[in-house]
């Protein structure tokens, strides 16, 4: 295992301007990390901080199989991923079927069938869905703290995949013990709103989702981010990068990445070489997709599932309003 200390290559003001945009490898000043590495930086108070800890092959194949079998179909289309979904893809299949209105960077309204403009601005449609628990939503639907409706609809799949989540939890505890303890202790204060006996309340599952520059919100800031990947087929790129620090990681199947998700991060382009395309063309379809819908990444034969495990901050304020909303 190697240790690396990195410097910021741009100010916060400059990296903030990149929010919602794509980045590529030309922004990096360090080689892509592909081996066990701990990366640190010094903050504005000259305190040494962890940016990321990466471990190859930390998750055994048996857990990868559990994760794939249980969760491969749970990354459903979403238009609510904000800046991470990237600039509105006006030339893409999905938006080519709609008349856009008031498009602004990663947000847009569109004209409804009745000729009126949609009241809500939305983002590019991507495969991304949270599984697990969420705090109350008083803004739109007035929902109490709950196991998400989608999780309850797929409750058996959710339960069958928990050993995979528990393995990620074990990785977190091993690499980031102090952050883990803080997050676990907080989660345990509300045991009805955490996944098994882990430090997590929620897992966001993404499929073939290249994220634009963004920071995570809504998670417990004294904890830490957890990223794992399950892949099928062949592809290149998709590196998880921190543009302000000029560094990126190639996270693949079996790997584990502890990462500071409150620093701006994004993925480089996910692409196929000619050899990748030939290999993937021989794969049976893993999904029953209607490609004509145009969700980003839907037309790819390869699969890159990412799992982001975290604790929702506001769950600490939750009470059990309806026990039926915590189970199938």
N, C-alpha and C positions, 0 to 999 in steps of 0.2 A: 504494500500500500504506500502510495506517495502522498505528500502534503504539498499543497500549492497555495501561495498567497498572491492574490491578484489586486491590481489597482483599478480604480474607476477610470475609464477612458473617455467619459463624457459627464457633464454635469447632470443633476436631476432635471433641470429645466430642459436640457437637450433631449434626454431620454423620454421625458414626458411628452415631447412633441411627436415621438414615434408611436404613441398609443394608438391602437387600432390599425397599424400598418404592418405590412409583411417585412420580414428581414431574411437575408440570406447569409451564406458563409463569409461573404466579403466584409462583414461587420466584425468578424472575430479576429482577435490578436493572439490567440492561443490555439494550438492544435486541438481538434475535437477529442474529448476525453473518452477513452474506450477501455480503460483499466481501472482497478480500484484506486480511488482518489478522494481525498478530503480537500476542499477548497475554502479558503478563508479570505476575509478582507478586513480592513480597519475602517471603522465608522468615523463620523465627524468628531467623536470624542476620543479618538485613538484607541478604542476598544476593539479587540480582535473578535470578529463575528464569523459564524459558519454561514457560508453561502450555499454549499451543498456537500453531501457525502454520497459517493457512488460506489456500488458493489456489483460486480459481475456475478451472475449465477448464484445469487443468494436465495432464490426461490426454486425449490425442487420441481421437477416435471410433474409430479403427482398433484401438486397444488395448482400448477398452470392448467392442467387438464380440468380440475374442478372449476376453476375460474372460467375457462372457455365454455364448458358444458352448461354451466349455470347462467352465465351472464352475457354470452355473445349476442343474444337477441334483445338485450335490455337497453341498448343505446338507441333511443328513438329520436325522430326528427324534432328539432327545437329551433325556434326563431327568437329565443330570448337569451342568447349568450353574450350580448353586448359587444364590447370592443374586441374580445377574443375571436369573434367570428369574422373579423376583417372587413375591409372596405366592401360596400355593397357590390356584388358581382353582376353588374348590369348586363353583361354579355353572356351570363350563364343560363342554363336551361330553365332553372326555377323562376328567375325574374323576367325572362323573355316572354313569359305568359301573362305578365301583369303590367299594368300601366303605373309607373312609379310617380310619386309626388313628394316634394320637399325632401329629397334625398340629401343626407348630410353625413359624410364619412361612412360610419358603420350602421347608420340608422336610416330608415325610410318609411314613409307612408305609401299607400297605393290606393288605386281606385277600385272600390267594391263593385259588385255586379249591379247594384242599384244606382251606380254613377256617383256615389258620394265617396269622399276621401276617408280612409280608415282613421279612426281616432287615435289609435295606438301606433307608434313607430316600432318597427321590428328590425331584426338583423338577418343576415344570411341564414338560410336554413341548413343546419348541420346536425349530424348524429351526436347527441349529447343529452344525457338524462341522469338526474340524481336518484339514487336508491338509498333508502333508509329514512331518517327522521328530519323533519323541518319544523321551524318555529311557526308561531301563528302569523297569519297574513291578514292584516286589517285594512290593507289598501284597496283590494279589489274583491276578493271572495269571502272575506271575514272568516277564514278558516282557523281553527284552534291548532295548537301544537299536535303533531301527528306523525304517524308513519305515512309516507306519501301515498296517495291514491294508486299511483302506478306500482309501487312496491306491494301494496295489498292485492292488486290484480295479479301480480306475479310472485305471490308469497312463497310458494314452494321452491321456485328458482332462487329467490332471495335466500331462503334458509339453506338450501343445498350448497350454496356458494360461500357460506360463512367460514368454513375452514381456510379458504383462500384469503379472506380478509383477515382472519386471525394470524395467518402467516406473515402478512404485511405488517400487522401490529407487532409481531415478534421482531421483525427487522427494525422497525422504528425504535423499539425499546433497546435493542442492542446497540444501535449507532448513535442515538440521541437520548441517552438515559435521563438527563435532567429535563429536557423539553418534554419527553414522554411522560415523566412523573407528573409534571404540571398539568398536562392535557388529560392524562388518565384520572388524576384526582378530581379534576373539574367535571369530567364526564360521569364519574361515579357518584357525584352529588345528585345527579338526575338519572338513575339507572334505567328508568323506563324509556329513556330517549337515547340509549346508546346501543351499538351493535354488539351483541354478545358481551363478553368481558374484555372489550377492547377500549382503546382511547378514542374511538371513532363513533360519530353519530350518523355519518353520511358518506356515500361514495358516489362521485360523479363518474359515469362510464361514457367514454367517447369512442367513436369509431371513425377511422380515416379522417380525423379532424386536425387539420393544420391550424394551430392557433396563431393569431396575430398578437402583437405586443400588448400585454395587459398585466395587471396584478390581480390576485385573488381577493375577494371580499366576502365577508360574512363568516369567516372561519376564526377560530380562537388564535389570537396573535401570539400568545405565549407558548403555543405548541409549535408544530412544524409541518411542512408539506410532505406528502408521501405520494410518489409516482411509481407505477409499475406498468409494464406493457405485456400484452399477449398478441403475438402475430401469427398470421397464416399466409403462406406464399412468400414472395420475395419483393423487396423494395429497397430503395436507398433514401438517404436524407431523413427528414423529420427530426433533426437534432433539437434537443431542448436547450435553448440558449438564453443567456442573460446579457442583453446588448450593452448595458452600462458597464459591464465588466469584460466584455469581449471574449466570453468563454461559452462553450457549449458541450453537451454530453450526448453520446449515442446510446440511448436506453433501448434495450431489446428484450425479447422474451427471456425470462428467468432473472432479469436484473432488478435492482431496487435503487431508487434515488430519493434521498432525503433532500429537500430543497426549500429555500426561503421563498415562498410563493408571494411574499409581500415586496419583493423586488420585481421589477418589470422582467417578463420572460415571454418567450414565443418559440414557435417551431420554424425551422427552415423548410423549404419545399420538400414534399414527399414525392419521389419520382421513381419511374421504372426504367432500367436499362433495357436494351434489346433482349438480353438474356433473361432478365426478369419477366418481360412480357411473354416470351416464349414459354417459360416455366409456368407462369400464372395462367396462361391460356389452356393448360391441361388440367387445371383444378376444377373439380365439381363446384357448383355454386353453393356457398355456405348460407345464403340468405334468400328469402323469397321477396325480392325487391321489385317495385315498379320503377325501372330506371327513368322512365319519362317524367317522373315527378321532379327530378333534378336536384335532390338534396346533395350538398357538396360531398364528394367522395363516393357517391352511390354507384358510379359506373366502374369502379375499380374491382378487379378480381382478387387482389390481395386484401388482407384485413390487418389493420393496426388498431387494436383495442388499447385504450389507456384507462387506467384506474387512478383516480385522485381521491385519497382517503383523508378525512378531516373531521373536526368537531365544530358544529355550528355554534357560534358564540352565544346567541340569544336563547338557546335551549335552557340555559341556566335559570331563566325566568319562567319556565313552563310549569304549568300544573296539568294534571290529567283531567280534562274537561269531559271527554268521552272515551272510556276504555276500549270501545269498539274500533276507535281510530288508531289503535296501537297493535292491531292484529289483523289476520285475514278476514 
